[in-house]
Amino acid sequence: MQDLYATINDFISREWIGPSEESARAFATNHDIDEKTVRRIKGWKDASYQITIYTLEKICTARDLTLEEFFKLIKR
């Protein structure tokens, strides 16, 4: 299961959030999630963050994706 969390967090961090702190703030605002959650997603390697389905659904909804489409994107 940890592998799945790692895949999800890595994809979101790499493909959607980006490296800068400013992009993390913008991502949080644009996806209606807390900036602390974005920092957890970005820092998943250090803390093994387990994203919730609720948070993942909020991110996908903001990007006009279903959860099914998201999992196809990450090939899971």
CYANA upper distance limits for C-alpha pairs under 8 A (distance plus 0.5 A):
  1 MET  CA      5 TYR  CA      7.08
  2 GLN  CA      6 ALA  CA      6.60
  2 GLN  CA     48 SER  CA      8.21
  2 GLN  CA     50 GLN  CA      8.33
  3 ASP  CA      7 THR  CA      6.65
  4 LEU  CA      8 ILE  CA      6.71
  5 TYR  CA      9 ASN  CA      6.56
  5 TYR  CA     48 SER  CA      8.40
  5 TYR  CA     49 TYR  CA      7.84
  5 TYR  CA     50 GLN  CA      6.23
  5 TYR  CA     51 ILE  CA      7.30
  6 ALA  CA     10 ASP  CA      6.35
  6 ALA  CA     44 TRP  CA      7.68
  6 ALA  CA     45 LYS  CA      8.17
  6 ALA  CA     48 SER  CA      7.92
  7 THR  CA     11 PHE  CA      6.59
  7 THR  CA     74 ILE  CA      7.82
  8 ILE  CA     12 ILE  CA      6.75
  8 ILE  CA     74 ILE  CA      7.75
  9 ASN  CA     13 SER  CA      6.40
  9 ASN  CA     41 ILE  CA      5.93
  9 ASN  CA     42 LYS  CA      7.61
  9 ASN  CA     44 TRP  CA      7.02
  9 ASN  CA     49 TYR  CA      8.33
  9 ASN  CA     51 ILE  CA      7.96
 10 ASP  CA     14 ARG  CA      6.33
 10 ASP  CA     41 ILE  CA      8.32
 10 ASP  CA     42 LYS  CA      8.15
 10 ASP  CA     44 TRP  CA      8.23
 11 PHE  CA     15 GLU  CA      6.08
 11 PHE  CA     16 TRP  CA      7.97
 11 PHE  CA     74 ILE  CA      7.56
 12 ILE  CA     16 TRP  CA      5.63
 12 ILE  CA     17 ILE  CA      6.81
 12 ILE  CA     41 ILE  CA      8.07
 13 SER  CA     17 ILE  CA      5.46
 13 SER  CA     18 GLY  CA      6.70
 13 SER  CA     41 ILE  CA      6.93
 13 SER  CA     42 LYS  CA      5.75
 14 ARG  CA     18 GLY  CA      6.32
 14 ARG  CA     19 PRO  CA      8.31
 16 TRP  CA     27 PHE  CA      8.46
 17 ILE  CA     23 SER  CA      6.64
 17 ILE  CA     24 ALA  CA      6.42
 17 ILE  CA     27 PHE  CA      6.62
 17 ILE  CA     42 LYS  CA      8.39
 18 GLY  CA     23 SER  CA      6.70
 18 GLY  CA     24 ALA  CA      7.77
 19 PRO  CA     23 SER  CA      7.67
 19 PRO  CA     24 ALA  CA      8.40
 20 SER  CA     24 ALA  CA      7.10
 21 GLU  CA     25 ARG  CA      6.99
 22 GLU  CA     26 ALA  CA      6.78
 23 SER  CA     27 PHE  CA      6.40
 24 ALA  CA     28 ALA  CA      6.68
 24 ALA  CA     35 GLU  CA      7.36
 24 ALA  CA     38 VAL  CA      6.70
 24 ALA  CA     39 ARG  CA      7.71
 25 ARG  CA     29 THR  CA      6.79
 25 ARG  CA     35 GLU  CA      6.43
 25 ARG  CA     38 VAL  CA      8.47
 26 ALA  CA     30 ASN  CA      6.45
 27 PHE  CA     31 HIS  CA      6.44
 27 PHE  CA     38 VAL  CA      8.04
 28 ALA  CA     32 ASP  CA      6.37
 28 ALA  CA     33 ILE  CA      5.47
 28 ALA  CA     34 ASP  CA      6.19
 28 ALA  CA     35 GLU  CA      5.62
 28 ALA  CA     37 THR  CA      8.45
 28 ALA  CA     38 VAL  CA      6.81
 29 THR  CA     33 ILE  CA      7.12
 29 THR  CA     34 ASP  CA      8.18
 29 THR  CA     35 GLU  CA      8.28
 30 ASN  CA     62 ALA  CA      7.74
 31 HIS  CA     58 LYS  CA      7.08
 31 HIS  CA     59 ILE  CA      5.83
 31 HIS  CA     62 ALA  CA      5.82
 31 HIS  CA     63 ARG  CA      8.33
 32 ASP  CA     58 LYS  CA      7.52
 32 ASP  CA     59 ILE  CA      8.15
 32 ASP  CA     62 ALA  CA      8.31
 33 ILE  CA     37 THR  CA      7.33
 33 ILE  CA     38 VAL  CA      8.08
 33 ILE  CA     55 THR  CA      7.75
 33 ILE  CA     58 LYS  CA      7.98
 33 ILE  CA     59 ILE  CA      8.31
 34 ASP  CA     38 VAL  CA      7.27
 35 GLU  CA     39 ARG  CA      6.84
 36 LYS  CA     40 ARG  CA      6.76
 37 THR  CA     41 ILE  CA      6.74
 38 VAL  CA     42 LYS  CA      6.67
 39 ARG  CA     43 GLY  CA      6.46
 40 ARG  CA     44 TRP  CA      6.32
 40 ARG  CA     47 ALA  CA      8.06
 40 ARG  CA     49 TYR  CA      6.65
 41 ILE  CA     49 TYR  CA      6.96
 41 ILE  CA     51 ILE  CA      7.92
 43 GLY  CA     47 ALA  CA      7.05
 43 GLY  CA     49 TYR  CA      8.20
 44 TRP  CA     48 SER  CA      5.35
 44 TRP  CA     49 TYR  CA      5.40
 45 LYS  CA     49 TYR  CA      8.29
 51 ILE  CA     55 THR  CA      7.11
 51 ILE  CA     56 LEU  CA      7.30
 52 THR  CA     56 LEU  CA      6.72
 53 ILE  CA     57 GLU  CA      6.39
 54 TYR  CA     58 LYS  CA      6.78
 55 THR  CA     59 ILE  CA      6.79
 56 LEU  CA     60 CYS  CA      6.62
 56 LEU  CA     67 LEU  CA      8.29
 57 GLU  CA     61 THR  CA      6.41
 57 GLU  CA     66 THR  CA      8.12
 57 GLU  CA     67 LEU  CA      6.99
 58 LYS  CA     62 ALA  CA      6.71
 59 ILE  CA     63 ARG  CA      6.91
 60 CYS  CA     64 ASP  CA      6.55
 60 CYS  CA     65 LEU  CA      5.34
 60 CYS  CA     66 THR  CA      6.61
 60 CYS  CA     67 LEU  CA      7.08
 60 CYS  CA     70 PHE  CA      7.58
 61 THR  CA     65 LEU  CA      6.15
 61 THR  CA     66 THR  CA      7.29
 65 LEU  CA     69 GLU  CA      6.46
 65 LEU  CA     70 PHE  CA      6.99
 66 THR  CA     70 PHE  CA      6.82
 67 LEU  CA     71 PHE  CA      6.75
 68 GLU  CA     72 LYS  CA      6.83
 69 GLU  CA     73 LEU  CA      6.77
 70 PHE  CA     74 ILE  CA      7.02
 71 PHE  CA     75 LYS  CA      6.39
 71 PHE  CA     76 ARG  CA      5.70
 72 LYS  CA     76 ARG  CA      6.56
